[in-house]
Amino acid sequence: MPKTLADWLSYCESIHPMGIDMGLSRVGAVASRMALGFTCPVITVAGTNGKGSTCAMLESILSEAGFKTGVYSSPHLVHFEERCRLQRQVIKSDLLLPHLEKVELARLAEPAISLTYYEFTTLAILSLMSVSNLDIAILEVGLGGRLDATNIIDADCAVITSIDLDHTELLGHTREAIGFEKAGIMRAGKPVICSDPLPPQSIIQHAAAIGADLWLLARDFHLGGDKQQWSWAASAERGRRQYHGLAYPALRGANQLINAAGVIAALDAIRPLLPVTAQAVRNGFAFVEFPGRFQIIPGQPTLVLDVAHNPHSVAALAANLDAMSYHPRTHAVFGAMADKDLTSMLAKISPLIDCWYVCDLPTPRAATASALQSQIEAMLMIEKKRLHTPSVSLHSTPQAGLDAALLSADPTDRIVVFGSFFTVGGVLQNGIPTLTAPHLT
């Protein structure tokens, strides 16, 4: 057996011929051999964007209410251990080692079963969480929902955040097809919260077909407010519970309010299992933390980190950048996967960017810096109305791109790092950077 977490992760990468091999038969069979299951309630969260933020807000509120929480979230930014938090703390690698061994022993029992890296590590983390004396387990779906490894666990409450086009080669090329895949986390007779303002009909139809208790934004729960505070209210059919004068979540971005509304709906739906007070809700929103989601780091220049990696999330990033205070120039450190809709992503944010620093990423899926440069330059040829054509430079790593941006930026500028978890993670290797323009020192 491997001895360290690094050895285990390297081993997991080598034992299956495919990086992504969706389906529940293999992972379900190994889970059955392990007798894997939870005695505490489980909330499963799926969606195109907003999953991680939703999990973080659920974790924060339920922790403030005094419950022992466990969260499984993927991918990680810097360290693999970030994928599991127990009582709001990232796990130590030693805790995971016996559970990786447990998965391996179950996998190799006759007949042996091949697992992907994601399936193997998901089983190990779920095994650790299942024996951690939790009051609530919160599981973030990795890809899709219906065929994701997390779906071997029956959820007491499902949450579906925004639905948009991403991973279309695996999930389908329409919102309806993708919505159906996300709807696979529903369970008959259990509540499912959909916080997408325009949910695909496939979600509504699947809930009706299996008898899930579907809560929809603007039908079963509502939000409102102004620039200072916001409110949430359930419909008459849902008991009319209300929260007034709520402070905005500590996670930045206008899209977080919709995620927060879905979080309160989920907590209201499972109130008989996990009652929370209004004060816990307020404190949970106030103290929630989640790195890399429109994370603004004060400095000279200002640094913005965002893992936006598809057109929908990049559009939200562009709107959030546009709502910030004035900055003379915006520098973008950008790296992305080759299988993303790069044309749409770039088009949504290009008008805000004055200087591009494109970078290679340490994964075969990534687009090369030279390919990104060609795509950006081709787009800029179309945008001929701009007074100043943005520069585009190539860099071997996200950190090298950030270093170059810092050399060029004025103290009042801003630098935004986005495009992938690998891009943001690449500038967080040594912790959160605080920028100081060289000529200020």
C-alpha positions in Angstrom: 0.0 0.0 0.0 1.2 3.6 -0.6 2.4 5.3 2.5 1.7 9.0 1.9 -1.2 11.0 0.5 1.0 12.1 -2.4 1.8 8.4 -3.2 -1.9 7.5 -3.0 -2.9 10.3 -5.4 -0.2 9.3 -7.8 -1.4 5.7 -7.6 -5.0 6.7 -8.2 -4.1 8.5 -11.3 -2.6 5.4 -12.8 -5.2 2.6 -12.2 -7.9 3.6 -14.6 -7.6 4.2 -18.4 -9.9 7.2 -18.4 -9.8 10.4 -16.5 -13.6 10.8 -16.5 -15.7 7.7 -16.7 -19.2 8.6 -15.6 -21.5 6.0 -14.1 -22.5 4.6 -10.8 -22.1 0.9 -11.3 -18.4 0.6 -10.5 -18.3 3.1 -7.7 -21.6 1.9 -6.3 -20.3 -1.7 -6.2 -17.2 -0.7 -4.2 -19.3 1.4 -1.9 -21.5 -1.6 -1.2 -18.5 -3.7 -0.3 -17.4 -1.0 2.1 -20.9 -0.8 3.6 -20.6 2.9 3.1 -23.5 5.1 4.3 -24.4 8.0 6.6 -26.4 8.0 9.7 -26.8 11.8 9.7 -28.8 13.9 7.2 -27.2 14.6 3.9 -27.5 17.7 1.6 -26.2 17.2 -2.0 -25.6 20.3 -4.1 -25.4 20.3 -7.9 -25.4 23.1 -10.5 -23.3 24.7 -13.2 -22.0 27.6 -10.9 -22.5 28.4 -7.3 -22.2 24.9 -5.9 -19.2 25.6 -3.8 -20.5 28.9 -2.5 -23.8 27.3 -1.6 -22.0 24.5 0.3 -19.9 27.1 2.2 -22.9 29.1 3.3 -24.7 26.0 4.4 -21.7 24.9 6.4 -21.3 28.3 8.0 -24.9 28.7 9.1 -25.2 25.1 10.4 -21.9 25.5 12.2 -23.2 28.7 13.8 -26.3 26.8 14.9 -24.1 24.4 16.8 -24.1 21.4 14.4 -21.0 19.3 13.6 -20.6 19.8 9.8 -18.7 17.9 7.2 -18.2 19.1 3.6 -17.0 17.4 0.5 -16.1 19.9 -2.2 -14.0 19.6 -5.4 -11.8 20.5 -7.1 -9.2 22.0 -4.7 -7.2 25.2 -5.3 -3.8 24.3 -3.8 -3.9 21.2 -1.6 -5.9 18.0 -2.0 -6.9 18.1 1.6 -9.1 21.2 0.9 -11.6 18.8 -0.6 -12.8 17.8 2.9 -13.7 20.0 5.8 -14.7 18.7 9.2 -16.2 21.3 11.5 -15.0 24.0 9.2 -11.4 22.8 9.3 -9.5 21.4 6.3 -8.6 17.8 7.1 -5.0 16.6 7.8 -3.8 14.1 5.3 -3.1 11.4 7.9 -6.9 11.2 8.6 -7.5 10.1 5.0 -4.8 7.4 4.7 -6.8 4.5 6.3 -9.8 5.3 4.2 -7.8 5.2 1.0 -6.6 1.8 2.1 -10.1 0.7 2.8 -11.2 1.7 -0.7 -8.3 -0.2 -2.2 -9.1 -3.4 -0.3 -12.7 -3.2 -1.3 -11.8 -2.5 -4.9 -9.4 -5.4 -5.2 -11.8 -8.0 -3.7 -12.9 -10.5 -6.4 -13.8 -9.4 -9.0 -11.5 -6.4 -8.9 -13.1 -3.1 -10.0 -11.3 -0.2 -11.7 -12.0 3.3 -10.4 -11.0 6.7 -11.6 -9.0 9.1 -9.5 -12.2 11.1 -8.7 -14.2 8.0 -7.8 -11.4 6.5 -5.6 -10.8 9.7 -3.7 -14.5 10.5 -3.4 -15.1 7.1 -1.7 -12.2 7.7 0.7 -13.5 11.1 1.7 -17.1 9.9 2.1 -15.8 7.0 4.2 -13.9 9.5 6.4 -17.0 11.7 6.8 -19.2 8.7 7.6 -17.3 7.8 10.7 -16.7 11.4 11.9 -19.8 11.7 14.2 -21.3 14.5 12.0 -24.7 16.1 12.5 -24.9 17.0 8.8 -22.9 16.0 5.6 -22.8 18.5 2.7 -21.7 17.0 -0.6 -20.8 19.1 -3.7 -21.4 17.2 -7.0 -18.3 17.2 -9.1 -19.8 16.9 -12.6 -23.5 16.7 -13.6 -25.4 14.9 -10.9 -27.2 11.8 -12.1 -23.9 9.8 -12.8 -21.6 11.6 -10.4 -19.9 9.5 -7.7 -21.5 11.5 -4.9 -24.9 10.3 -6.1 -24.4 6.9 -4.5 -25.5 8.6 -1.3 -29.2 9.3 -0.9 -29.7 13.0 -0.1 -32.2 14.1 2.5 -32.3 17.5 0.7 -31.0 18.4 -2.8 -30.0 21.8 -3.9 -29.7 22.8 -7.6 -28.0 26.1 -8.3 -27.7 27.8 -11.7 -28.0 25.8 -14.9 -26.0 26.8 -17.9 -23.9 25.3 -20.7 -20.7 23.6 -19.5 -19.2 20.2 -20.0 -21.6 19.9 -23.0 -19.7 16.9 -24.4 -20.7 14.9 -21.3 -23.9 16.5 -20.1 -25.6 17.6 -23.3 -25.8 20.7 -25.5 -28.9 22.4 -24.1 -30.0 23.7 -20.7 -32.8 21.1 -20.7 -30.4 18.2 -21.2 -28.0 19.5 -18.5 -31.0 20.2 -16.2 -32.0 16.6 -16.5 -28.5 15.4 -15.4 -28.5 17.8 -12.4 -32.0 16.6 -11.5 -30.6 13.1 -10.9 -29.7 14.0 -7.3 -33.4 14.3 -6.4 -35.0 11.6 -4.3 -38.6 10.7 -4.1 -40.5 12.4 -1.2 -37.5 14.5 -0.3 -37.2 18.3 -0.7 -35.2 19.7 -3.7 -34.4 23.4 -3.9 -33.8 25.0 -7.3 -32.4 28.5 -7.0 -32.1 29.1 -10.8 -34.5 32.0 -11.6 -35.4 30.3 -14.9 -35.2 26.6 -14.2 -35.3 24.1 -17.2 -38.5 22.3 -17.6 -36.6 19.0 -17.3 -36.0 19.8 -13.6 -39.7 20.5 -12.9 -40.8 17.4 -14.9 -38.3 15.0 -13.2 -39.4 16.2 -9.8 -43.0 15.5 -10.7 -42.1 12.1 -12.2 -40.4 10.8 -9.1 -42.5 12.6 -6.5 -39.7 14.9 -5.2 -40.8 18.0 -3.2 -39.6 20.8 -5.5 -39.1 24.3 -4.2 -38.7 27.0 -6.9 -37.4 30.6 -6.5 -40.3 33.1 -7.1 -42.9 30.4 -6.5 -42.1 28.8 -3.1 -39.6 31.3 -1.8 -38.8 34.9 -2.6 -36.1 37.5 -2.0 -36.0 41.2 -2.1 -34.1 44.2 -0.7 -32.1 47.2 -1.4 -28.4 48.2 -1.4 -28.2 47.9 2.4 -30.0 44.7 3.3 -32.2 42.0 1.9 -35.1 39.8 3.0 -36.3 36.2 2.3 -39.8 34.8 2.6 -41.5 31.5 2.0 -44.9 31.3 0.3 -48.1 30.6 2.1 -47.9 26.9 1.0 -44.4 26.7 2.6 -45.4 28.2 5.9 -44.7 31.9 5.4 -41.4 31.9 7.3 -39.6 35.2 6.8 -36.2 36.8 7.4 -36.0 40.6 7.3 -33.0 43.0 7.5 -30.4 40.4 6.5 -26.9 41.6 5.7 -25.5 40.6 2.4 -23.3 37.4 2.5 -19.6 37.9 3.1 -19.0 36.2 -0.3 -18.9 39.0 -2.9 -20.9 39.2 -6.1 -24.5 39.9 -7.0 -25.0 36.2 -7.9 -24.4 35.2 -4.3 -27.7 36.6 -3.2 -29.6 34.0 -5.3 -27.3 31.3 -3.8 -28.1 32.6 -0.4 -31.8 32.5 -1.0 -31.5 28.8 -2.0 -29.5 28.1 1.2 -32.3 29.5 3.4 -34.9 27.5 1.5 -32.9 24.3 2.0 -32.6 25.0 5.7 -36.3 25.8 5.9 -37.1 22.5 4.1 -35.1 20.4 6.5 -36.0 22.3 9.6 -37.5 19.3 11.3 -34.1 17.6 11.1 -31.8 20.5 11.7 -33.5 23.6 13.2 -31.5 26.8 13.0 -32.2 30.1 14.6 -32.4 33.5 12.8 -29.3 34.6 14.5 -27.4 31.5 13.2 -28.5 32.5 9.7 -27.3 36.1 10.2 -24.0 35.0 11.7 -23.5 32.3 9.1 -23.8 34.7 6.2 -21.5 37.2 8.0 -18.7 34.8 8.7 -18.7 32.6 5.6 -15.4 32.2 3.8 -14.6 30.6 0.4 -11.4 31.5 -1.4 -11.3 32.2 -5.1 -14.9 33.3 -5.6 -14.7 36.9 -6.5 -12.2 37.3 -3.7 -10.9 40.9 -3.5 -7.5 41.3 -1.8 -6.7 44.9 -1.0 -3.3 46.2 -2.1 -1.6 48.4 -4.6 -2.8 47.3 -7.0 -6.0 45.5 -6.0 -6.0 41.8 -6.7 -9.2 39.9 -7.6 -9.3 36.1 -7.6 -12.1 34.2 -9.3 -12.3 30.6 -10.5 -14.8 31.6 -13.2 -14.3 29.0 -15.9 -17.3 29.0 -18.2 -19.3 31.7 -20.0 -22.0 32.0 -17.3 -19.5 32.5 -14.5 -17.3 34.8 -16.5 -20.3 36.9 -17.3 -21.0 37.2 -13.5 -17.3 38.1 -13.0 -17.5 40.8 -15.6 -20.6 42.2 -14.0 -19.0 42.2 -10.6 -15.8 43.9 -11.9 -18.0 46.5 -13.6 -19.6 47.3 -10.3 -16.3 47.8 -8.4 -14.9 51.3 -7.7 -12.9 52.9 -10.5 -9.6 51.5 -11.5 -7.6 53.1 -14.4 -6.6 49.8 -15.9 -7.5 46.1 -15.5 -4.8 43.5 -16.0 -5.9 39.9 -16.5 -3.9 36.7 -15.7 -5.8 34.1 -17.6 -5.4 30.3 -18.1 -8.2 27.9 -19.1 -9.1 24.4 -20.2 -9.1 23.8 -24.0 -12.5 22.2 -23.9 -14.3 25.3 -22.6 -16.2 27.8 -24.8 -13.3 30.2 -24.8 -14.8 32.5 -27.5 -17.9 33.2 -25.3 -15.8 33.5 -22.2 -13.4 36.0 -23.7 -16.2 38.0 -25.4 -18.0 38.6 -22.1 -15.0 40.1 -20.3 -12.8 41.5 -23.0 -14.2 45.0 -23.0 -12.9 45.4 -19.4 -9.4 44.2 -19.9 -6.5 46.5 -20.8 -3.6 44.0 -20.6 -3.6 40.2 -20.9 -1.1 37.8 -19.3 -2.0 34.3 -20.6 -0.4 31.3 -19.0 0.2 27.6 -19.4 -1.4 25.3 -16.8 -0.1 22.0 -15.3 -2.7 19.7 -16.9 -3.1 18.1 -20.3 -6.7 19.5 -20.6 -5.4 23.1 -20.5 -5.2 25.3 -23.6 -1.6 26.4 -24.2 -0.7 30.0 -23.6 0.1 30.4 -27.3 -3.3 29.1 -28.2 -5.0 31.5 -25.8 -2.9 34.4 -27.2 -4.0 33.6 -30.8 -7.6 33.5 -29.7 -7.4 36.8 -27.8 -5.6 38.5 -30.7 -8.1 37.3 -33.2 -10.9 38.6 -31.0 -9.2 42.0 -30.6 -8.9 42.3 -34.4 -12.7 42.3 -34.4 -12.9 44.9 -31.7 -11.4 47.7 -33.7 -13.3 50.5 -32.0 -11.1 50.5 -28.9 -8.8 53.5 -28.5 -6.0 51.3 -27.2 -5.4 47.7 -28.2 -4.7 45.6 -25.2 -1.3 43.9 -25.0 -1.1 40.1 -24.8 1.9 38.3 -23.3 2.7 34.7 -22.7 3.8 33.1 -19.4 4.8 29.7 -18.2 2.7 29.7 -15.0 0.0 31.8 -13.4 2.5 33.1 -10.9 4.8 34.3 -13.7 1.8 36.0 -15.2 1.0 37.7 -11.9 4.6 38.8 -11.5 4.6 40.4 -15.0 1.3 42.1 -14.3 2.6 43.5 -11.1 5.6 45.0 -12.9 3.4 46.8 -15.4 0.5 47.8 -13.1 0.2 51.2 -11.4 -0.8 51.2 -7.7 -4.4 52.3 -8.6 -4.9 49.5 -11.2 -6.4 46.1 -10.5 -5.3 42.6 -11.5 -7.8 39.8 -12.0 -6.7 36.2 -12.0 -9.4 33.9 -13.5 -10.2 31.1 -16.0 -9.7 27.9 -14.0 -9.1 26.5 -10.5 -5.5 25.8 -11.7 -5.1 29.5 -12.6 -6.2 30.8 -9.2 -4.5 27.9 -7.4 -1.3 28.8 -9.2 -1.0 32.2 -7.4 -2.0 30.8 -4.0 0.8 28.2 -3.7 2.5 30.3 -1.0 -0.7 31.7 0.6 -2.7 34.8 -0.3 -0.5 37.4 -2.0 -0.7 41.0 -1.0 0.5 43.2 -3.8 2.7 46.3 -3.6 3.7 47.9 -6.9 7.5 47.8 -7.2 7.9 51.6 -7.6 6.2 52.0 -4.2 8.9 50.1 -2.5 
